Amino acid sequence: MDIKEKIKLFPHSPGVYRYYDSEGNVIYVGKAKDLNKRVAQYFVPAERLTRKTAVMVSKIADAQYTVVDSEADALLLENNLIKQFKPRYNILLKDSKTYPWICVGTGDFPKVFLTRRIVKDGSRYFGPYSSVVHARNLVEFFHSVYPLRTCKLKITSEAILHGKFRPCLNFHIGKCRGCCIGGISKKEYQDNIEEIVSLLKGGGRDIIQHYKVLMQEAAMNMEFEQAQVYKEKMLSLESHYSKSVIMNSVVSDVDVFSLVIDGPEAFGNFLRIKGGAVIQSLNLGFKMMIEEDQESVLAAFIAEIQSKFGELSKEIIVPFLPDMEIEGVEFKVPVRGDKLSLLELSARNAKEMRFNALKQQEHTDPDAYRNMVMESLQKQLGMKHLPVHIECFDNSNIQGTNPVSACVVFRNAAPSKKDYRHFKVKTVVGANDYATMKEVVNRRYSRMLEENPEDLPQLIVIDGGKGQLAFAFEALAELGLTDKLTVVALAERMEEVYRVGDPYPMFIDRNSPALKVLQHIRDEAHRFGITFHRKLRSKSQIESALKSIKGVGDRTEQRLLLRFGSVARIAAASEDDLAQMVGRRLAVRILESLHGYAQDRDE
């Protein structure tokens, strides 16, 4: 049966569908509220599909489906099948590292320790923790507050009665109560374990309040030593929660999901709030092999967390609604208050993961990183072509003297210093940034059109605001280049990017690589222009200081500079030394004229 005829028979029910290639391999797994309608969306004319999706559809040789009772079941089944078959075109989980768990063991005197391996022996596991440092600090905190054992002995009540064990060093230094020799009862030890479990579940505030009541009761009964023990535990818990866990008296038990999508990659953060405290935090990265809606990516992220942690909270905070519904779970998009603050905290973690991934790629695969930067810049600015060649212009016109302009060139998102150019302003009189920008842009590209029109840049960046941008665009229009080049302005004060004809700045993420490369080329143009301007000012000061003296011409100036090296040294020379070269009368005149110059240099 033809594949298009086969999918017409798919039921109008929730379920999971699978696409196979000609060799029988699963290439894509998807979920749907309505299998028939969802699958039919793929088999439409190719021009209505994105390029990657069209490629995948061209390889589909067969399709199968599984009907389930609800969307939630479809989501979990989809997640399990993706892990089983690892289809080529599905969202792939990038972060494959094993996260640490805190394990509370079994037996009469269970241990509490860190592990990356889950063994189904009745032990209780809490996590996973994205930060092994945080998990290790928690375990160390538990051992500092509670007298837990760390040994590998198989301690039972019978073994203790027969005196099979001898206490270790931890017992003698007070870090263990000696459960191996009956130093602590089974009930007291188990009570400590249950308190630790409650803390891991987010019951910190209840335990702190419990110790406070016990402390007050012991003090009223004149049991001051026991009251001090309760007080120390209470203070330790309060100190720990104030330093390492976020406490919130308003938001109690919720899950928080955030997502940052950057091209074909997505970075998600999950926070679990129990009893007003953040007890879990996990970052995950995803790679999308075909174009996916952000709602689908968020649903896949939620399914992955559900497969790791089990049951979700009854309330889930999200930046937007996922394309799924889970019975008994309410999705909320906050707009203000504490819940919005939690969502922003989660988003900061996701953005930090994205930033770290980019920094790592910059060092490990610089070519791929630069391509990603150019693709991001092309998308952000709405360009037709990839900005492989970028040029930036900056004017330097300090106190109206020596007006110059600089042009720096980036190729493949990196400086190409051999292509940098300086311009001395020729037609503009005085400090006129707008006219200066028009002159140098016109000169740059009129010459390029004559000598090397194939090397025109795809993107031109103007250091300035809307005024400089308008005059640069006018110069390009006179040359007939406005349809071939993209030109934008980067205003330095607010780092705002302007386009021609748009009175409002573009929104570009302050941490995006696209804005970073624009800032880099702008800063490089500014540095290059200022350096050239200083050289010209220094040269003009030398020329004006000597040539303004009556009797000093070009040859005399050249002889004096060759002999003394600088105007400052000439001003500091003795009358006799100068007289030997230019005569007594001119020497006196030079020293009198340069007297103020020497003072200015000293200041």
C-alpha positions in Angstrom: 0.0 0.0 0.0 1.2 3.5 -0.9 2.4 5.5 2.2 -0.1 8.3 1.5 -2.9 5.8 1.3 -1.8 4.1 4.5 -1.7 7.3 6.6 -5.3 8.0 5.6 -6.3 5.0 7.7 -4.6 6.3 10.8 -7.2 6.8 13.6 -8.3 10.2 15.0 -6.9 9.3 18.5 -3.9 10.3 20.6 -0.9 8.2 20.1 2.7 7.9 18.8 3.7 7.5 15.2 7.0 6.1 13.8 8.5 6.7 10.3 10.8 4.0 8.7 13.2 4.3 5.8 13.6 1.8 3.0 16.0 -0.4 5.2 13.5 -0.6 8.0 15.2 1.8 10.4 13.2 4.1 12.5 14.1 7.7 11.4 11.5 9.7 13.3 9.1 9.3 16.3 6.4 11.8 17.1 3.4 12.2 19.3 -0.1 13.5 18.4 -3.4 14.4 19.9 -4.9 13.3 16.6 -2.7 10.8 14.7 -4.5 11.1 11.4 -4.4 14.9 11.3 -0.8 15.2 12.6 0.8 12.7 10.2 -1.1 14.2 7.2 0.7 17.5 7.8 4.0 15.9 6.6 2.6 14.7 3.3 2.0 18.0 1.6 3.8 19.7 -1.4 7.5 20.0 -0.6 7.5 23.8 -0.9 5.2 24.0 2.1 7.8 22.2 4.3 11.1 23.4 5.6 14.2 22.1 3.9 15.2 19.6 6.6 11.7 18.3 7.0 11.3 17.9 3.3 14.5 15.8 3.2 13.2 13.6 6.0 9.8 13.0 4.3 11.5 12.0 1.1 13.1 9.1 3.0 9.9 7.8 4.6 9.1 4.3 3.3 6.7 3.1 5.9 4.7 4.5 8.9 3.4 2.8 12.0 1.4 4.0 15.0 0.5 3.1 18.6 -2.7 4.4 20.2 -2.7 5.4 23.8 -5.3 6.7 26.3 -4.0 10.3 26.8 -1.5 12.9 25.6 0.6 12.3 28.8 0.9 8.6 27.9 1.8 9.6 24.3 4.5 12.0 25.6 6.1 9.3 27.8 5.9 6.6 25.1 7.5 9.0 22.6 10.3 9.7 25.0 11.0 6.0 25.6 10.9 5.1 21.9 13.3 7.9 21.1 15.8 6.5 23.7 15.3 3.0 22.3 15.6 3.7 18.6 17.7 6.9 18.6 16.0 8.1 15.4 18.1 10.3 13.1 15.7 13.2 12.8 14.4 13.5 16.4 15.5 16.0 19.0 18.7 14.6 20.5 19.6 15.0 24.1 23.1 16.6 24.0 24.1 16.2 27.6 24.9 12.5 28.0 26.9 12.8 31.2 25.8 10.8 34.3 24.6 13.1 37.0 25.2 12.4 40.7 22.4 11.2 43.1 22.3 11.1 46.9 21.6 7.6 48.0 20.0 6.7 51.4 20.8 3.0 51.8 18.9 0.1 53.4 19.3 -1.9 56.6 19.1 -1.1 60.3 21.8 1.6 60.1 21.7 2.9 56.4 24.5 5.0 55.0 24.0 8.3 53.1 26.4 8.8 50.2 26.9 10.2 46.7 26.6 7.9 43.7 26.2 8.0 39.9 24.9 4.4 39.6 21.3 3.4 40.6 20.9 -0.1 42.1 17.4 -1.4 42.7 18.0 -2.9 46.1 15.4 -0.9 48.1 17.7 2.2 48.6 16.2 5.6 48.2 17.7 8.0 45.6 17.4 11.8 45.4 18.4 13.9 42.5 20.0 13.9 40.0 22.0 17.0 40.8 23.5 19.1 37.9 26.2 20.3 40.3 28.3 17.6 41.9 29.7 20.3 44.2 26.3 21.0 45.5 25.5 17.3 46.0 28.7 16.8 47.8 28.1 19.8 50.1 24.7 18.4 51.0 26.2 15.0 52.0 28.9 16.7 54.0 26.3 18.9 55.7 24.3 15.8 56.7 27.4 14.1 58.2 28.2 17.3 60.1 24.7 17.6 61.7 23.9 13.9 62.1 26.2 11.2 63.5 26.1 9.0 60.4 28.4 6.1 59.7 30.7 5.9 56.7 32.1 2.4 57.1 31.3 -0.6 54.9 30.4 -3.0 57.7 27.1 -5.0 57.5 25.8 -3.8 60.9 22.8 -5.7 62.3 21.3 -5.8 65.8 22.5 -9.4 66.2 26.1 -8.5 65.2 26.1 -5.7 67.8 24.8 -8.0 70.5 27.7 -10.5 69.8 30.3 -7.7 69.8 31.6 -8.5 66.4 32.9 -5.0 65.7 35.4 -2.5 67.1 34.8 1.2 66.8 36.9 3.1 64.2 38.6 6.4 64.3 35.5 8.4 63.5 33.9 7.2 66.8 37.0 8.3 68.8 37.0 11.8 67.2 33.2 12.3 67.6 32.1 12.0 64.0 30.2 8.8 64.6 28.1 7.6 67.6 29.4 4.1 67.2 26.3 2.2 65.9 28.5 -0.8 65.4 28.9 -1.2 69.2 25.4 0.0 70.2 26.4 3.6 70.8 23.1 4.8 69.2 19.8 3.0 69.1 18.3 1.8 65.9 15.2 4.1 66.5 17.4 7.2 67.0 19.5 6.5 64.0 16.4 5.9 61.8 14.9 9.1 63.1 18.0 10.9 61.9 17.7 9.2 58.5 14.0 10.2 58.2 15.0 13.8 58.9 17.6 13.7 56.2 15.0 12.2 53.7 12.6 15.0 54.7 15.3 17.6 54.1 16.0 16.1 50.6 12.3 16.3 49.9 12.2 20.0 50.8 10.9 19.8 54.4 13.6 22.0 55.8 11.3 24.6 57.4 9.2 22.0 59.2 12.3 20.4 60.8 13.7 23.8 61.8 10.4 24.6 63.5 10.4 21.1 65.1 13.8 21.6 66.6 12.8 25.0 67.9 9.8 23.5 69.8 12.1 20.7 71.2 14.6 23.3 72.3 12.0 25.4 74.1 10.5 22.3 75.8 14.0 21.1 77.0 14.8 24.6 78.3 11.5 24.7 80.3 12.3 21.3 81.8 15.7 22.6 82.9 17.4 20.2 80.4 19.9 22.8 79.2 22.5 20.5 77.6 19.8 18.8 75.5 18.3 22.2 74.6 21.8 23.3 73.4 22.0 20.2 71.1 18.6 21.1 69.6 19.7 24.7 69.2 22.9 23.8 67.4 21.0 21.6 64.9 18.4 24.3 64.3 21.1 26.9 63.7 23.0 24.6 61.4 19.9 24.0 59.3 19.0 27.7 59.2 22.6 28.5 58.1 22.6 25.9 55.4 19.3 27.0 53.9 20.2 30.7 54.0 23.4 30.0 52.1 22.8 27.1 49.7 19.0 26.9 49.1 16.5 29.5 48.0 13.7 29.8 50.4 10.3 31.3 49.5 7.4 31.7 51.9 4.8 32.2 49.1 5.6 29.6 46.5 5.5 26.1 48.0 5.5 23.0 45.7 6.1 23.7 42.0 8.2 22.6 39.1 9.8 25.3 36.9 10.9 24.8 33.2 12.6 27.4 31.0 14.0 27.1 27.5 16.4 29.0 25.3 16.4 28.2 21.6 19.4 29.1 19.5 19.0 27.9 15.9 19.1 24.1 15.8 20.0 23.9 19.5 18.0 24.4 22.7 19.1 24.7 26.3 16.7 24.0 29.1 16.7 24.4 32.9 14.5 22.6 35.4 14.0 23.6 39.0 11.9 21.7 41.6 10.5 23.7 44.6 9.4 21.7 47.6 8.3 23.4 50.9 9.4 26.7 49.5 13.0 25.5 48.8 14.8 24.7 45.5 15.8 21.1 46.1 16.7 20.1 42.5 18.2 21.9 39.5 19.1 20.3 36.2 20.3 21.7 32.8 19.8 19.8 29.6 20.8 20.5 26.0 18.9 19.4 22.9 19.8 19.4 19.2 17.0 19.6 16.7 17.6 17.6 13.5 14.5 19.1 11.8 12.7 22.3 12.5 10.6 22.0 15.7 8.1 24.4 17.3 9.2 25.7 20.7 6.1 24.2 22.2 7.2 20.7 21.0 10.7 21.2 22.3 9.4 22.2 25.7 7.1 19.2 25.8 10.1 16.9 25.0 12.0 18.6 27.8 9.2 18.0 30.3 8.9 14.3 29.2 12.7 13.8 29.7 12.4 15.3 33.3 9.4 13.1 34.0 11.3 10.0 32.9 14.2 10.9 35.2 12.3 12.1 38.3 9.0 10.4 38.0 5.8 12.2 39.0 5.7 16.0 38.3 4.4 18.6 40.6 0.7 19.5 40.4 1.7 23.0 39.3 4.3 23.7 36.6 5.6 27.2 35.8 6.6 27.6 32.1 7.6 30.5 29.8 4.9 29.5 27.3 2.4 26.6 27.1 3.7 23.3 25.7 1.8 21.3 23.1 0.6 18.8 25.7 -1.8 18.3 28.6 -1.2 16.1 31.6 -4.1 15.1 33.8 -3.9 16.6 37.3 -1.1 19.0 36.2 -1.7 22.7 35.7 0.7 24.7 33.5 1.0 28.4 34.4 2.8 31.3 32.6 3.4 33.9 35.3 3.4 37.6 34.5 4.4 39.0 37.9 5.4 38.2 41.5 7.4 35.4 43.0 6.6 32.8 40.4 7.9 35.1 37.7 11.1 35.5 39.7 11.5 31.7 39.8 11.0 31.5 36.1 13.6 34.2 35.5 16.0 32.4 37.8 15.5 29.2 35.7 16.0 31.2 32.5 19.3 32.6 33.8 20.5 29.1 34.3 19.5 28.0 30.8 21.2 31.1 29.3 24.3 30.4 31.3 24.4 26.8 29.9 24.0 28.2 26.4 26.8 30.8 27.0 29.2 28.1 28.3 28.4 25.8 25.4 29.3 28.7 23.0 32.5 29.4 24.8 33.5 25.8 24.7 32.8 25.6 21.0 34.8 28.7 20.4 37.9 27.0 21.7 37.3 23.4 20.6 35.9 24.1 17.1 36.6 27.7 16.1 35.5 27.2 12.5 32.1 25.9 13.5 31.7 28.6 16.1 32.4 31.4 13.5 29.9 29.8 11.1 27.3 29.8 13.9 28.1 33.4 14.7 27.6 34.4 11.0 24.4 32.4 10.7 23.1 34.1 13.9 24.0 37.5 12.6 22.3 36.8 9.2 19.1 35.7 11.0 19.1 38.6 13.5 19.5 41.2 10.8 17.3 39.6 8.3 20.0 39.4 5.6 19.8 37.5 2.3 23.4 36.4 2.4 25.7 35.1 5.0 27.9 38.0 6.3 31.3 36.4 5.5 32.7 39.9 4.7 31.9 42.7 7.2 33.2 46.3 7.2 32.8 49.0 9.9 33.4 52.7 9.7 34.3 55.1 12.6 35.0 58.8 12.5 37.7 60.4 14.8 37.4 64.2 15.1 38.7 65.3 18.5 38.2 69.1 19.1 37.7 69.6 15.4 41.3 68.9 14.4 42.6 66.4 11.9 39.3 64.7 11.0 39.9 61.1 9.9 37.9 57.9 9.4 38.8 54.3 9.8 37.5 51.2 8.0 38.1 47.8 9.6 37.4 44.5 7.9 36.2 41.2 9.3 36.3 38.0 7.3 34.6 34.9 8.6 33.8 36.8 11.9 37.5 37.4 12.6 39.6 40.6 12.0 41.5 40.8 8.7 44.0 43.5 9.6 45.7 43.6 6.2 42.5 45.0 4.8 42.2 47.8 7.3 42.1 51.3 5.8 42.5 54.9 7.0 40.9 58.0 5.4 41.9 61.6 5.7 38.8 63.7 5.2 39.2 65.9 2.1 35.9 67.7 1.3 34.4 68.3 4.8 35.4 71.4 6.7 35.1 71.3 10.5 33.5 68.7 12.8 30.7 67.3 10.7 30.3 63.6 11.4 27.4 63.1 9.0 29.1 64.6 6.0 32.4 62.8 6.9 30.6 59.5 7.0 29.1 60.1 3.6 32.4 61.1 2.1 34.4 58.1 3.3 31.7 55.5 2.5 31.5 57.0 -1.0 35.2 57.0 -1.5 35.6 53.4 -0.2 33.0 51.8 -2.4 33.4 53.8 -5.5 37.0 52.7 -5.6 36.1 49.1 -4.8 33.5 49.1 -7.7 36.3 50.2 -10.0 39.0 47.9 -8.8 37.4 44.8 -7.2 33.6 44.7 -7.3 33.5 41.0 -6.5 34.9 41.8 -3.0 32.1 44.0 -1.8 31.0 43.2 1.8 27.7 41.6 2.6 27.3 43.8 5.8 28.4 47.4 6.6 28.4 48.6 10.2 28.3 52.3 11.0 29.6 53.4 14.4 27.0 55.9 15.4 23.3 56.5 15.4 20.5 57.1 12.9 22.1 60.3 11.5 25.4 58.6 10.5 23.4 55.7 9.1 21.2 57.9 6.9 24.2 59.6 5.3 26.1 56.3 4.8 23.0 54.9 3.1 22.7 58.0 0.9 26.3 57.4 -0.3 25.5 53.8 -1.1 22.3 54.8 -2.9 24.3 57.2 -5.1 26.5 54.2 -6.0 23.6 51.9 -6.6 24.6 49.5 -3.8 21.6 49.6 -1.5 20.0 46.4 -2.9 23.3 44.5 -2.7 24.5 45.4 0.8 23.0 45.5 4.3 24.0 48.5 6.3 23.2 49.0 10.1 24.4 51.4 12.8 25.5 50.4 16.3 24.9 53.2 18.8 27.6 53.0 21.5 25.7 54.4 24.5 22.9 51.8 24.7 24.5 49.2 22.2 21.4 49.6 20.0 21.3 48.4 16.4 19.4 50.5 13.9 18.3 49.8 10.3 17.5 52.3 7.6 13.9 53.5 7.7 13.2 52.0 11.1 12.9 54.7 13.9 13.2 52.0 16.6 16.2 49.9 17.4 16.3 46.2 16.7 16.0 43.7 19.6 19.2 41.7 19.9 20.0 39.6 23.0 22.8 41.4 24.9 24.6 38.0 25.3 24.1 36.8 21.7 27.2 36.1 19.6 25.6 38.2 16.9 25.8 41.4 19.0 29.2 40.4 20.4 30.7 40.4 16.9 29.1 43.7 16.0 30.6 45.2 19.2 34.0 43.6 18.4 34.2 45.2 15.0 32.9 48.5 16.3 35.5 48.6 19.1 38.3 47.6 16.6 37.3 50.4 14.3 37.3 52.9 17.2 40.7 51.7 18.3 42.2 51.8 14.8 40.8 55.3 14.1 41.9 56.8 17.4 45.4 55.5 16.9 45.7 57.1 13.4 44.2 60.4 14.7 46.8 60.6 17.5 49.6 60.1 15.0 48.3 62.9 12.9 47.8 65.2 15.8 51.3 64.5 17.1 52.7 65.2 13.7 50.8 68.4 13.2 51.8 69.7 16.7 55.5 69.1 15.8 55.0 70.9 12.4 53.2 73.9 13.9 55.5 74.2 16.9 58.7 74.6 14.7 57.3 76.0 11.4 55.6 78.9 13.2 59.0 80.2 14.2 60.3 82.9 11.9 63.5 81.7 10.2 62.7 77.9 10.5 62.0 76.3 7.1 61.6 72.7 6.0 65.4 72.0 5.9 66.1 73.6 9.3 63.2 71.7 10.8 64.5 68.4 9.4 68.1 69.1 10.6 66.9 69.9 14.1 64.7 66.9 14.5 67.4 64.6 13.1 69.8 66.0 15.7 67.6 66.2 18.8 64.9 63.6 18.0 61.8 65.6 19.2 60.5 69.1 19.7 60.6 68.6 23.5 64.3 67.9 23.4 64.9 70.9 21.2 63.0 73.1 23.8 65.2 71.6 26.5 68.5 72.1 24.6 71.1 74.8 25.6 71.5 78.0 23.6 75.1 77.0 22.6 74.0 73.6 21.2 71.3 75.2 19.0 73.6 78.1 18.0 76.1 75.6 16.5 73.4 74.5 14.1 71.3 77.6 13.3 73.2 80.6 14.6 72.9 82.6 17.9 70.0 84.8 16.9 67.8 82.0 15.6 68.7 79.8 18.6 67.5 82.5 21.0 64.3 82.9 19.0 63.6 79.1 18.9 64.1 78.7 22.7 61.8 81.7 23.4 59.1 80.3 21.1 59.3 76.8 22.5 59.4 77.9 26.2 55.6 77.5 26.5 55.7 74.2 24.6 58.2 72.7 27.1 55.9 73.8 30.0 52.9 72.2 28.4 54.7 69.0 27.9 55.8 69.0 31.6 52.2 69.5 32.7 
